[in-house]
Amino acid sequence: MSLYGGIEDHPDLNDADWGRRVEREFNRERRGKRGVVVGFVAALAVTGLVAGGLLVGGVAEGPAHPASAVDFDRPFAGTEFETWADGEKGVVAASEHEQVRKAVVAARLDPAVLVGHDPSAFLSLVPAEAREAWMPILPTLVTRLKQGTTLLPGGIKVKGTIAPAVDDEGVDVVRSDYLIAYAFAPADRTAVGGPEDFVVLLHAIADYRLIPQGLQIRTTKIRIDHAACSTKTDGYLAPQFAGGSTCGVSA
Protein backbone atom coordinates (compact mmCIF):
# COMPACT_ATOMS: atom_id res chain seq x y z
CA MET A 1 0.00 0.00 0.00
CA SER A 2 1.34 3.41 -0.92
CA LEU A 3 1.13 6.39 1.39
CA TYR A 4 0.92 9.95 0.10
CA GLY A 5 4.33 11.48 0.58
CA GLY A 6 5.13 8.40 2.64
CA ILE A 7 6.91 5.08 2.84
CA GLU A 8 6.21 1.45 2.08
CA ASP A 9 7.70 -1.82 3.26
CA HIS A 10 10.32 -3.03 0.81
CA PRO A 11 10.92 -6.76 0.07
CA ASP A 12 14.65 -6.12 -0.32
CA LEU A 13 14.86 -5.51 3.42
CA ASN A 14 15.12 -9.30 3.66
CA ASP A 15 17.59 -9.61 0.79
CA ALA A 16 20.61 -11.44 2.24
CA ASP A 17 22.70 -10.78 -0.89
CA TRP A 18 22.24 -7.04 -0.44
CA GLY A 19 23.36 -7.28 3.17
CA ARG A 20 26.37 -9.41 2.38
CA ARG A 21 27.47 -7.05 -0.39
CA VAL A 22 27.69 -4.12 2.01
CA GLU A 23 29.45 -6.09 4.69
CA ARG A 24 32.11 -7.12 2.20
CA GLU A 25 33.00 -3.44 1.80
CA PHE A 26 34.32 -3.47 5.32
CA ASN A 27 35.59 -7.02 5.47
CA ARG A 28 38.19 -6.13 2.84
CA GLU A 29 39.53 -3.47 5.15
CA ARG A 30 39.79 -5.50 8.35
CA ARG A 31 43.33 -5.78 9.64
CA GLY A 32 44.54 -8.83 11.50
CA LYS A 33 42.53 -11.61 13.08
CA ARG A 34 39.88 -10.10 15.29
CA GLY A 35 38.09 -13.30 16.34
CA VAL A 36 34.89 -11.42 17.16
CA VAL A 37 31.62 -10.61 15.50
CA VAL A 38 31.69 -6.99 14.34
CA GLY A 39 29.23 -4.69 12.66
CA PHE A 40 25.94 -3.07 13.41
CA VAL A 41 23.44 -3.60 10.66
CA ALA A 42 20.09 -1.91 10.43
CA ALA A 43 17.51 -2.75 7.80
CA LEU A 44 14.59 -0.51 8.53
CA ALA A 45 11.00 -0.06 7.43
CA VAL A 46 8.38 2.17 8.95
CA THR A 47 6.42 -0.72 10.37
CA GLY A 48 9.51 -2.13 12.06
CA LEU A 49 10.28 1.11 13.83
CA VAL A 50 6.78 2.04 14.84
CA ALA A 51 5.69 -1.41 15.93
CA GLY A 52 8.67 -2.76 17.75
CA GLY A 53 11.96 -1.04 16.98
CA LEU A 54 15.02 -2.82 15.60
CA LEU A 55 15.73 -6.53 15.86
CA VAL A 56 19.08 -6.77 17.58
CA GLY A 57 21.53 -9.63 17.53
CA GLY A 58 24.35 -10.44 19.92
CA VAL A 59 26.85 -8.00 21.34
CA ALA A 60 30.55 -8.74 20.89
CA GLU A 61 33.10 -7.00 23.05
CA GLY A 62 36.08 -5.66 21.11
CA PRO A 63 39.59 -6.72 22.13
CA ALA A 64 42.24 -4.32 23.33
CA HIS A 65 44.46 -2.88 20.61
CA PRO A 66 48.16 -2.10 20.48
CA ALA A 67 49.34 1.40 19.64
CA SER A 68 47.59 2.55 16.47
CA ALA A 69 49.42 2.73 13.15
CA VAL A 70 46.52 4.60 11.52
CA ASP A 71 47.37 7.91 9.80
CA PHE A 72 44.58 10.13 11.10
CA ASP A 73 45.55 12.89 8.68
CA ARG A 74 44.59 10.42 5.94
CA PRO A 75 41.95 8.30 7.67
CA PHE A 76 40.96 6.35 4.56
CA ALA A 77 44.50 5.61 3.37
CA GLY A 78 44.99 1.99 2.39
CA THR A 79 41.27 1.23 2.26
CA GLU A 80 38.84 0.98 -0.62
CA PHE A 81 37.16 4.14 0.66
CA GLU A 82 40.26 6.14 -0.28
CA THR A 83 39.20 6.07 -3.94
CA TRP A 84 35.68 7.30 -3.24
CA ALA A 85 34.68 10.93 -3.72
CA ASP A 86 34.95 13.48 -0.92
CA GLY A 87 31.60 14.34 0.65
CA GLU A 88 29.14 16.17 -1.56
CA LYS A 89 31.37 15.71 -4.62
CA GLY A 90 30.22 12.11 -4.65
CA VAL A 91 26.55 13.01 -5.08
CA VAL A 92 25.87 13.79 -8.72
CA ALA A 93 22.70 13.53 -10.76
CA ALA A 94 21.10 14.60 -14.00
CA SER A 95 19.47 18.02 -13.91
CA GLU A 96 15.98 16.52 -13.83
CA HIS A 97 16.92 14.69 -10.62
CA GLU A 98 18.35 17.72 -8.82
CA GLN A 99 15.76 17.52 -6.05
CA VAL A 100 16.84 13.98 -5.22
CA ARG A 101 20.50 15.06 -5.18
CA LYS A 102 19.59 17.82 -2.74
CA ALA A 103 17.75 15.28 -0.59
CA VAL A 104 20.80 13.00 -0.32
CA VAL A 105 23.06 15.90 0.64
CA ALA A 106 20.56 17.35 3.11
CA ALA A 107 19.94 13.95 4.73
CA ARG A 108 23.42 12.47 4.93
CA LEU A 109 26.13 15.14 4.44
CA ASP A 110 24.93 18.56 5.57
CA PRO A 111 26.62 19.67 8.84
CA ALA A 112 23.29 21.18 9.89
CA VAL A 113 21.83 17.70 10.23
CA LEU A 114 25.02 15.76 11.05
CA VAL A 115 26.14 18.02 13.88
CA GLY A 116 23.19 20.33 14.49
CA HIS A 117 20.58 17.53 14.27
CA ASP A 118 18.36 19.85 12.24
CA PRO A 119 16.50 17.93 9.50
CA SER A 120 14.61 20.94 8.17
CA ALA A 121 16.57 21.16 4.89
CA PHE A 122 15.63 17.58 4.07
CA LEU A 123 12.03 17.86 5.26
CA SER A 124 11.54 21.01 3.19
CA LEU A 125 11.80 18.83 0.09
CA VAL A 126 8.97 16.57 1.25
CA PRO A 127 5.29 17.53 0.80
CA ALA A 128 4.25 19.71 3.75
CA GLU A 129 1.33 17.41 4.52
CA ALA A 130 3.71 14.49 5.12
CA ARG A 131 6.44 16.11 7.24
CA GLU A 132 4.93 15.54 10.66
CA ALA A 133 4.39 11.87 9.87
CA TRP A 134 8.10 11.42 9.16
CA MET A 135 9.34 12.70 12.50
CA PRO A 136 8.96 9.43 14.50
CA ILE A 137 11.10 7.56 11.95
CA LEU A 138 13.73 10.22 11.41
CA PRO A 139 16.70 7.82 11.96
CA THR A 140 15.79 6.04 8.71
CA LEU A 141 15.83 9.29 6.77
CA VAL A 142 18.77 11.38 8.01
CA THR A 143 22.17 10.87 9.61
CA ARG A 144 22.83 12.56 12.96
CA LEU A 145 26.12 12.17 14.81
CA LYS A 146 25.99 11.29 18.47
CA GLN A 147 26.62 14.31 20.69
CA GLY A 148 30.25 14.44 21.79
CA THR A 149 31.57 12.77 18.63
CA THR A 150 33.26 14.55 15.74
CA LEU A 151 34.45 13.59 12.30
CA LEU A 152 38.07 13.82 11.26
CA PRO A 153 38.95 16.51 8.67
CA GLY A 154 38.06 15.09 5.29
CA GLY A 155 36.24 12.36 7.13
CA ILE A 156 33.44 11.57 4.67
CA LYS A 157 33.78 9.44 1.55
CA VAL A 158 30.88 8.75 -0.81
CA LYS A 159 30.09 6.31 -3.61
CA GLY A 160 26.74 5.80 -5.29
CA THR A 161 24.19 6.72 -7.92
CA ILE A 162 20.95 8.55 -8.56
CA ALA A 163 19.08 7.02 -11.47
CA PRO A 164 15.64 6.08 -12.77
CA ALA A 165 14.33 2.72 -11.59
CA VAL A 166 11.15 0.67 -11.37
CA ASP A 167 10.06 -0.43 -7.91
CA ASP A 168 8.52 -3.76 -6.98
CA GLU A 169 5.03 -2.44 -7.69
CA GLY A 170 6.01 -1.45 -11.22
CA VAL A 171 6.07 2.26 -10.42
CA ASP A 172 8.66 4.50 -12.06
CA VAL A 173 10.86 6.08 -9.38
CA VAL A 174 14.15 7.89 -8.98
CA ARG A 175 16.43 5.78 -6.78
CA SER A 176 19.32 7.06 -4.70
CA ASP A 177 21.73 4.30 -3.69
CA TYR A 178 24.74 5.46 -1.68
CA LEU A 179 27.53 4.05 0.42
CA ILE A 180 28.92 6.67 2.80
CA ALA A 181 31.95 6.18 5.06
CA TYR A 182 32.20 8.44 8.12
CA ALA A 183 35.62 8.63 9.84
CA PHE A 184 35.32 9.67 13.50
CA ALA A 185 38.03 11.35 15.58
CA PRO A 186 38.92 9.06 18.51
CA ALA A 187 39.69 10.60 21.88
CA ASP A 188 42.34 7.93 22.45
CA ARG A 189 44.11 7.21 19.19
CA THR A 190 46.18 4.42 20.70
CA ALA A 191 42.98 2.42 21.22
CA VAL A 192 42.30 2.27 17.48
CA GLY A 193 43.62 -0.76 15.65
CA GLY A 194 42.11 -0.34 12.21
CA PRO A 195 39.42 1.42 10.15
CA GLU A 196 36.61 -0.73 11.55
CA ASP A 197 37.21 0.93 14.93
CA PHE A 198 36.56 4.50 13.84
CA VAL A 199 34.98 4.37 10.36
CA VAL A 200 31.24 3.72 10.18
CA LEU A 201 29.77 2.60 6.86
CA LEU A 202 26.23 3.57 5.91
CA HIS A 203 24.32 2.13 2.97
CA ALA A 204 21.21 4.19 2.26
CA ILE A 205 18.71 3.49 -0.50
CA ALA A 206 15.57 5.51 -1.17
CA ASP A 207 12.98 5.54 -3.94
CA TYR A 208 11.38 8.88 -4.77
CA ARG A 209 8.67 10.20 -7.03
CA LEU A 210 8.70 13.82 -8.10
CA ILE A 211 5.19 15.20 -7.58
CA PRO A 212 3.97 18.82 -7.64
CA GLN A 213 4.00 19.04 -3.83
CA GLY A 214 7.62 17.87 -3.54
CA LEU A 215 9.45 14.55 -3.21
CA GLN A 216 7.28 11.56 -2.40
CA ILE A 217 9.37 8.94 -0.57
CA ARG A 218 8.03 5.55 -1.56
CA THR A 219 10.58 3.30 0.11
CA THR A 220 13.73 3.71 2.15
CA LYS A 221 16.17 1.34 3.79
CA ILE A 222 19.50 1.68 5.52
CA ARG A 223 22.27 -0.61 6.68
CA ILE A 224 24.98 0.49 9.11
CA ASP A 225 28.21 -1.37 9.79
CA HIS A 226 30.76 -0.89 12.58
CA ALA A 227 28.72 1.48 14.71
CA ALA A 228 28.46 1.57 18.49
CA CYS A 229 25.52 -0.36 19.94
CA SER A 230 23.97 2.89 21.10
CA THR A 231 23.15 3.70 17.46
CA LYS A 232 20.41 1.07 17.44
CA THR A 233 18.70 2.50 20.52
CA ASP A 234 18.99 6.26 20.16
CA GLY A 235 19.31 6.69 16.38
CA TYR A 236 22.51 8.77 16.56
CA LEU A 237 25.53 7.57 14.61
CA ALA A 238 28.59 6.73 16.70
CA PRO A 239 31.70 4.63 16.02
CA GLN A 240 32.74 1.42 17.73
CA PHE A 241 35.22 3.13 20.04
CA ALA A 242 32.46 5.32 21.47
CA GLY A 243 30.62 2.30 22.85
CA GLY A 244 33.31 -0.34 23.25
CA SER A 245 31.35 -2.91 21.25
CA THR A 246 29.34 -3.36 18.09
CA CYS A 247 26.02 -5.07 17.48
CA GLY A 248 24.95 -7.40 14.72
CA VAL A 249 21.45 -7.54 13.30
CA SER A 250 20.11 -10.12 10.89
CA ALA A 251 17.54 -8.76 8.46
C-alpha positions as CSV (number, residue, x, y, z in Angstrom):
1,M,0.0,0.0,0.0
2,S,1.3,3.4,-0.9
3,L,1.1,6.4,1.4
4,Y,0.9,9.9,0.1
5,G,4.3,11.5,0.6
6,G,5.1,8.4,2.6
7,I,6.9,5.1,2.8
8,E,6.2,1.4,2.1
9,D,7.7,-1.8,3.3
10,H,10.3,-3.0,0.8
11,P,10.9,-6.8,0.1
12,D,14.6,-6.1,-0.3
13,L,14.9,-5.5,3.4
14,N,15.1,-9.3,3.7
15,D,17.6,-9.6,0.8
16,A,20.6,-11.4,2.2
17,D,22.7,-10.8,-0.9
18,W,22.2,-7.0,-0.4
19,G,23.4,-7.3,3.2
20,R,26.4,-9.4,2.4
21,R,27.5,-7.1,-0.4
22,V,27.7,-4.1,2.0
23,E,29.5,-6.1,4.7
24,R,32.1,-7.1,2.2
25,E,33.0,-3.4,1.8
26,F,34.3,-3.5,5.3
27,N,35.6,-7.0,5.5
28,R,38.2,-6.1,2.8
29,E,39.5,-3.5,5.1
30,R,39.8,-5.5,8.3
31,R,43.3,-5.8,9.6
32,G,44.5,-8.8,11.5
33,K,42.5,-11.6,13.1
34,R,39.9,-10.1,15.3
35,G,38.1,-13.3,16.3
36,V,34.9,-11.4,17.2
37,V,31.6,-10.6,15.5
38,V,31.7,-7.0,14.3
39,G,29.2,-4.7,12.7
40,F,25.9,-3.1,13.4
41,V,23.4,-3.6,10.7
42,A,20.1,-1.9,10.4
43,A,17.5,-2.8,7.8
44,L,14.6,-0.5,8.5
45,A,11.0,-0.1,7.4
46,V,8.4,2.2,9.0
47,T,6.4,-0.7,10.4
48,G,9.5,-2.1,12.1
49,L,10.3,1.1,13.8
50,V,6.8,2.0,14.8
51,A,5.7,-1.4,15.9
52,G,8.7,-2.8,17.8
53,G,12.0,-1.0,17.0
54,L,15.0,-2.8,15.6
55,L,15.7,-6.5,15.9
56,V,19.1,-6.8,17.6
57,G,21.5,-9.6,17.5
58,G,24.3,-10.4,19.9
59,V,26.9,-8.0,21.3
60,A,30.5,-8.7,20.9
61,E,33.1,-7.0,23.1
62,G,36.1,-5.7,21.1
63,P,39.6,-6.7,22.1
64,A,42.2,-4.3,23.3
65,H,44.5,-2.9,20.6
66,P,48.2,-2.1,20.5
67,A,49.3,1.4,19.6
68,S,47.6,2.6,16.5
69,A,49.4,2.7,13.2
70,V,46.5,4.6,11.5
71,D,47.4,7.9,9.8
72,F,44.6,10.1,11.1
73,D,45.6,12.9,8.7
74,R,44.6,10.4,5.9
75,P,41.9,8.3,7.7
76,F,41.0,6.4,4.6
77,A,44.5,5.6,3.4
78,G,45.0,2.0,2.4
79,T,41.3,1.2,2.3
80,E,38.8,1.0,-0.6
81,F,37.2,4.1,0.7
82,E,40.3,6.1,-0.3
83,T,39.2,6.1,-3.9
84,W,35.7,7.3,-3.2
85,A,34.7,10.9,-3.7
86,D,34.9,13.5,-0.9
87,G,31.6,14.3,0.6
88,E,29.1,16.2,-1.6
89,K,31.4,15.7,-4.6
90,G,30.2,12.1,-4.7
91,V,26.6,13.0,-5.1
92,V,25.9,13.8,-8.7
93,A,22.7,13.5,-10.8
94,A,21.1,14.6,-14.0
95,S,19.5,18.0,-13.9
96,E,16.0,16.5,-13.8
97,H,16.9,14.7,-10.6
98,E,18.4,17.7,-8.8
99,Q,15.8,17.5,-6.1
100,V,16.8,14.0,-5.2
101,R,20.5,15.1,-5.2
102,K,19.6,17.8,-2.7
103,A,17.8,15.3,-0.6
104,V,20.8,13.0,-0.3
105,V,23.1,15.9,0.6
106,A,20.6,17.3,3.1
107,A,19.9,14.0,4.7
108,R,23.4,12.5,4.9
109,L,26.1,15.1,4.4
110,D,24.9,18.6,5.6
111,P,26.6,19.7,8.8
112,A,23.3,21.2,9.9
113,V,21.8,17.7,10.2
114,L,25.0,15.8,11.0
115,V,26.1,18.0,13.9
116,G,23.2,20.3,14.5
117,H,20.6,17.5,14.3
118,D,18.4,19.8,12.2
119,P,16.5,17.9,9.5
120,S,14.6,20.9,8.2
121,A,16.6,21.2,4.9
122,F,15.6,17.6,4.1
123,L,12.0,17.9,5.3
124,S,11.5,21.0,3.2
125,L,11.8,18.8,0.1
126,V,9.0,16.6,1.3
127,P,5.3,17.5,0.8
128,A,4.3,19.7,3.7
129,E,1.3,17.4,4.5
130,A,3.7,14.5,5.1
131,R,6.4,16.1,7.2
132,E,4.9,15.5,10.7
133,A,4.4,11.9,9.9
134,W,8.1,11.4,9.2
135,M,9.3,12.7,12.5
136,P,9.0,9.4,14.5
137,I,11.1,7.6,12.0
138,L,13.7,10.2,11.4
139,P,16.7,7.8,12.0
140,T,15.8,6.0,8.7
141,L,15.8,9.3,6.8
142,V,18.8,11.4,8.0
143,T,22.2,10.9,9.6
144,R,22.8,12.6,13.0
145,L,26.1,12.2,14.8
146,K,26.0,11.3,18.5
147,Q,26.6,14.3,20.7
148,G,30.2,14.4,21.8
149,T,31.6,12.8,18.6
150,T,33.3,14.6,15.7
151,L,34.4,13.6,12.3
152,L,38.1,13.8,11.3
153,P,39.0,16.5,8.7
154,G,38.1,15.1,5.3
155,G,36.2,12.4,7.1
156,I,33.4,11.6,4.7
157,K,33.8,9.4,1.5
158,V,30.9,8.7,-0.8
159,K,30.1,6.3,-3.6
160,G,26.7,5.8,-5.3
161,T,24.2,6.7,-7.9
162,I,20.9,8.5,-8.6
163,A,19.1,7.0,-11.5
164,P,15.6,6.1,-12.8
165,A,14.3,2.7,-11.6
166,V,11.1,0.7,-11.4
167,D,10.1,-0.4,-7.9
168,D,8.5,-3.8,-7.0
169,E,5.0,-2.4,-7.7
170,G,6.0,-1.5,-11.2
171,V,6.1,2.3,-10.4
172,D,8.7,4.5,-12.1
173,V,10.9,6.1,-9.4
174,V,14.1,7.9,-9.0
175,R,16.4,5.8,-6.8
176,S,19.3,7.1,-4.7
177,D,21.7,4.3,-3.7
178,Y,24.7,5.5,-1.7
179,L,27.5,4.0,0.4
180,I,28.9,6.7,2.8
181,A,31.9,6.2,5.1
182,Y,32.2,8.4,8.1
183,A,35.6,8.6,9.8
184,F,35.3,9.7,13.5
185,A,38.0,11.3,15.6
186,P,38.9,9.1,18.5
187,A,39.7,10.6,21.9
188,D,42.3,7.9,22.5
189,R,44.1,7.2,19.2
190,T,46.2,4.4,20.7
191,A,43.0,2.4,21.2
192,V,42.3,2.3,17.5
193,G,43.6,-0.8,15.7
194,G,42.1,-0.3,12.2
195,P,39.4,1.4,10.2
196,E,36.6,-0.7,11.6
197,D,37.2,0.9,14.9
198,F,36.6,4.5,13.8
199,V,35.0,4.4,10.4
200,V,31.2,3.7,10.2
201,L,29.8,2.6,6.9
202,L,26.2,3.6,5.9
203,H,24.3,2.1,3.0
204,A,21.2,4.2,2.3
205,I,18.7,3.5,-0.5
206,A,15.6,5.5,-1.2
207,D,13.0,5.5,-3.9
208,Y,11.4,8.9,-4.8
209,R,8.7,10.2,-7.0
210,L,8.7,13.8,-8.1
211,I,5.2,15.2,-7.6
212,P,4.0,18.8,-7.6
213,Q,4.0,19.0,-3.8
214,G,7.6,17.9,-3.5
215,L,9.5,14.5,-3.2
216,Q,7.3,11.6,-2.4
217,I,9.4,8.9,-0.6
218,R,8.0,5.6,-1.6
219,T,10.6,3.3,0.1
220,T,13.7,3.7,2.2
221,K,16.2,1.3,3.8
222,I,19.5,1.7,5.5
223,R,22.3,-0.6,6.7
224,I,25.0,0.5,9.1
225,D,28.2,-1.4,9.8
226,H,30.8,-0.9,12.6
227,A,28.7,1.5,14.7
228,A,28.5,1.6,18.5
229,C,25.5,-0.4,19.9
230,S,24.0,2.9,21.1
231,T,23.2,3.7,17.5
232,K,20.4,1.1,17.4
233,T,18.7,2.5,20.5
234,D,19.0,6.3,20.2
235,G,19.3,6.7,16.4
236,Y,22.5,8.8,16.6
237,L,25.5,7.6,14.6
238,A,28.6,6.7,16.7
239,P,31.7,4.6,16.0
240,Q,32.7,1.4,17.7
241,F,35.2,3.1,20.0
242,A,32.5,5.3,21.5
243,G,30.6,2.3,22.9
244,G,33.3,-0.3,23.2
245,S,31.3,-2.9,21.3
246,T,29.3,-3.4,18.1
247,C,26.0,-5.1,17.5
248,G,25.0,-7.4,14.7
249,V,21.5,-7.5,13.3
250,S,20.1,-10.1,10.9
251,A,17.5,-8.8,8.5
